[in-house]
Amino acid sequence: MPPNLEKPTILVVDDAPENIYLLNAILHPHYQVKAATSGAQALELTAQSRPDLILLDVMMPEMNGYEVCQRLKSSNLTRQIPIIFVTALNEAVDESKGFEVGAVDYITKPVNGAVVRARVKTHLMLYDQNRALEEKVRERTEELANTQEATIIGFATLAEFRNQETGAHIMRTQNYVRLLAHTLSTHPHFSDYLNPDTVELLYKSAPLHDIGKIAIPDNILLKPARLTVSEYEIIKQHATYGLHALTRAEQALGSTKSSFLRLAKEIAYSHHEHWDGSGYPLGLTGEAIPISGRLMALADVYDALVSERVYKQAFTHEKAVHMIVNDSGRQFDPLIVEAFFVLQGMFLNINQSITDLTGSTLSTN
């Protein structure tokens, strides 16, 4: 790589060519210097190849330096670039305005070469430190997200194995939930809640919906025949067990209401509530049921219907769709059922593309 490409790039913006020449002489050969003679040209050059620092004149025709600085600071791509005003305006109010619009320093003309080099060097060092810190934060955030996801999948897989189901059930249901949530995110009834961050968190949290089944005795959880009334009452407790387990995990992690387990708790506790109030554990009705639980309820039931279990054969996709539509307004939120009916072909595609451990796929015959 040519040596000059390794040097920090300084963009000098001034409508007077002699000022550009002077600053270039001061900064060369320590830096690679680019020049712009207008605010518009400065914005164009910055968009094409972001410099490491900008020396910016204030008094320029058409677009002054303050306007240029405000434009650069309003963009996510350029707001971190340090800007030093280099201007003949030497009143305190001018300097104050420069800092208000986002400059890191203010140098008055005529300039002193040693001062310019010292200021540029200092702010480049600070810029490098900030970039290094941001990279560490990004890496730490990514590491934390990966740890959270691994924790969720680990616990969820344990629950599914106890229930003699497979990791494919986890993958299918979380994809159903994301599909429904993404589609409903533009619906006026759901758009305030289903922002992109919440949709992604729903996707990651969905695998923990049955984590409470870990606490259900094997003779009930794995019973191949119909459950008795008392056995069904015991299995219903898995929603409460799930809430308690995730709450304790949250407390152990020192988490807050913004915890990644917040939606997981909500889903685990509410995905067996029914729209008409006949569900459990609280018998909630209608919109009192969290949206997360309503979405998970439909996704979980669809996958259970089209999957073979120890106590039942798999229903066809068509039969499952018919049963869910019939339960609109009883077990399920009617608006979510409407979305499901439109998306049913994509539900089928997800089911067929994510097979269980035996490699079998859903029959549509």
Buried (B, 14 or more C-beta within 10 A) or exposed (E): EEEEEEBBBBBBBBBEEEBBEBBBEBBEEEBBBBBBBBBBBBBEBBEEEBBBBBBBBBBBEEBBBBBBBEBBBEEEEBEBBBBBBBBEBEEEEBBEBBEEBBBBBBBBBEBEEEEBBEBBBBBBEEBEEEEEEEEEEEEEEEEEEEEBBEBBBEBBBEBBEBBEBBBBBBBBBBBBBBBBBBBBBEEEEBEEBBEEEBBBBBBBBBBBBBBBBBBBEEEBBEBEEEBEEEBEEBBBBBBBBBBBBBBEBBEEEEBEEEBBBBBBBBBBBBBBBBBBBEBBBBEBBBEEBBBBBBBBBBBBBBBBBBBBEEEEEBBBBEEBBEBBBEBBEEBBBBBBBBBBEEBBEBBBEBBBEBBBEEEEBBEEE
